[in-house]
Amino acid sequence: MRDFARTPEPAGDVATEEGAPRFVVQRHRASHLHYDLRFEIDGVLVSWAVPKGPTLDPGTRRLAVHVEDHPVDYLHFEGTIPGGEYGGGDVIVWDTGTFEPVRTDDPAAAVAAGELHVEVHGRKLRGRLVLVRRESKDLSKGPGKDEWMLLHKRDEHAVDGWDPEDHPRSVLSGRTNDDVLAGVPPTPAASVPDEAIDALGELPGSGGTWEVHGRRLKVTNLDKVLFPGRPGEEAITKRELLAYAAQVAPVALPYLEGRAVNLHRYPEGADRPGFWHKQRPDHAPEWVDCWENPDADEGETTAYVVADEPATLVWMANFGALEWHPWTSRTEAMHEPTYALVDLDPGERTSWEELLVLARLHRTALDHLGVTALPKVTGRRGIQVWVPVVPGYSFSDTRAWVERLSRTVGKVVPELVSWKWEVKARGGLARLDYTQNAVNKTLVGPWSPRPAPGAPVSVPIRWEELDDPDLRPDRWTIRTALERIAEHGDPFRALLGAAQELPEIS
């Protein structure tokens, strides 16, 4: 029913991704406002249109009309469908998360039988949802004429009187439907209610319980200085770091979810020695997801934190993690990287202008190869380039490809580059470090803070920004990064769904 040459909607194929099944709720203003409730079942999104939207109120019953299945690519679709097309109107991702079928191991069969029970783990919706097919005079007409009832069970997540229209913003971009229609770029600061940030500000310095992203989190030592201030600026406290983590979490999450995370902790602050913490602590809240490494040898990390929801980023910050380092591979395929990584590591003698020369040469080479990739500044001195790749590559494959790419670039400016392994042997020159392409060898994640004065942030940029005379690797901090996103959005969004095969480099 759709003309995919005219609409930005994803056409999609049947997906076969492993892991917990996902769900999405999209607030959709077409001929009439409704909410599209979709569950990932057997490689497609089995969908219902809910005119008044899902609710946490156990005393409310909602009409839900079973409609056509949608491709899994719809999970993150947000935009405007042109008028005249089927479903024309503006769409936001009102909620998303994972779900567990209840009372069945075969949710497709449960749908066919007319009764589906699920436990949802969303950012707004949590707890037990039940869909039950209503009696109908004519079920032979298929989806679109098939009326169901949607209800929320009375459980610990139930809230009497809860109305979805009181929570109108996208959990991915922070935008309303009006914002999407007007072309407003993503504003993640708005995806955390002002009341939540105000509540954090009102807690005493010793801490307390903070409700954020649907979780109740015990936060401590809120007035503790974690980052020295830059000249002329005040120092940054833990309270400010937690507020930033909560606000940036919806933007940063796509680069963390489904991946083990290495935490770089500085519990005494960025001006004191830090250390790597990889093992998920036993005292972590039960909702902080965990991945058990099947390849762990004796004495190695056995269980890693997986940041599958925004509140986990806030917990990590409260735990003293000033840096977030996601694995390049996902937990369900730990030996298959999803990105090839180029790390431009400046030496002691490398000037910023020289590093920009190296970055621009990589830009030219990647453009010549027809490869989709984007850079980000590290928040310290360097620049990284992320290249999304299709499943099936090994780390040996991506490491070899990045080495060929960078050695080709290095031949153009040999006076700027050293290939020596030892830092002391490089003579102060830059290293094009292809060795970062290895399992459990990580680079700092997009939008993560860095442990330095002013709390700089590792920020994705567009290629043309390499020519901006004001660009610096530590230009943005936790005090300015959200303004940057509100104005320019998240450039790395272009990498999501852009997985590609790596071309031969002669």
C-alpha positions, 0 to 999 in steps of 0.5 A: 500500500506504500510507494517507497519512492515517495515515502521515507519509511523503511521498506525492510526485509524479514529480520533474523536478529537474535536476542530479546524481542523488541517492541515500539510504540509510535505516536502517529498523526495521520487522518486521525491521531493514534498510537501504533503498538508493534511487537517483534515476532518471527522477523516482523513487527506484528502491529496494532493501531491503538486510537487512545494509546496504551496506558499504565492504568489497570482500570482502562481498556483500550481498543486496538485494531490489528493491522498489517505487519511492518518491517523491523526497520520501523523500530526506529522510524521517526519522520513525516510520511507524505500526504497522499501516501498510506498513513500519511502524517508525522510519526515519533517513537513514543516508546521502545524497549524489549518484551517477554512473551508470557504463558507461551513460547510461541507469540505468533501462535498466541496472536493467531489464537487471539490472546497475547500476554507480554511483559514489556520493558520500555522507557514509558511502558513497563509491566504486563500488557494483555491483548485479547481479540474481541468477538467480530462478525467478520474475521475473514477480512484479515488485519484492519478489521480485527478488533482487540482490547488492550489492557495493563494488569494491576502490578507493581508498574500500574499507575491509576489515571495514567494518560499517554497524552501527558507524555508526548515526547519521543524517547529517541529524539525528545521531539513532539509530533509538532517538532517533527512536522516542523523539521525541528532537529532532535533535542535530547534534553527535552526527553527527560522531564524538567521535573526530573532534573529539578528533583535531582537539583533539590536532593541534598548533597548526601544524595537520595532516591531519584526517579529518572527514565522510569527507574528509582535510583539511589544517588550519592555524594551529589556535591562531590567535585568530579571534574576540575573547572577550566580557567575561569569556570567552576568545577563540575560536581557529580550532580551535574554529571548525572543530569548530563547522563540522564539528558544525553542517554536517549542519544547515546544509547544506540551506540551502547545497547546490546553491547558489553561496556567497559567502565573507566571509573574515577570515583575520586574525580578526574584529577585522581588516578582512575581504573578500568572496571569491567565486572558487573558489581553484585550490588547493581540494581537487578534492572541493570542488564548483564552479559556473561562472557562465555570465553572468559578464562580464570581470573578474567571478567565473567559478567559485563554491564549492558546498557540496554536502557537510558537509566543504566547510563545514569547508574554508570555515572553514579558508579563513578564511570566518567567514560563509557567504552562499548565493545565494537561487537554485540553480545550475540556475536562477540567475535563479529565487529559491527564497526571498523575503527580508525584511531588517529592518535596524535604524538607529542609533536603532532599539532592539531593542524597536522591531525586535521590533515590526516583526518581529511586524507582519510575523508578523501580515501573513504569518499573515493572508495564509496564507504559510509563513515563519519568522524568524531572528536575524542574530547582529548586530543584525537579523532576517530572514524567509525565505519559500519560493517555488515555481519560476518566480518572478523576482527582480523578482517576489519583490522587488516582493512583499516591497516591497508586504508591507513597505510595508504594515507600514511604514504602521502604524509610519511613525515607525520606518521610513525608505525612503531608500536612503542610510544617512545619509539615514535619520535613524537609522531602520530600513530594511525592505530588499526590495532584497536580493531580487536575483541574487548579493545574499545574506543570511547563511546559517542557522547561519553564524557572524558576525565579532564578539566571541564568534562569534555565530551567525545562528539560525533561531527560531520565531515565538513566540520573538519574544515571549521576553524573553530573545531577542537578535539575538546571543544564541547563539554557536558555543559555545551554538548546538549546545545550542540545536539539541539542545534545540529542533531546527532551526525552518527545517526546516519551510521545506524542502518548503514552497514556495508561490505568493505571494498578491496583496497589495492 
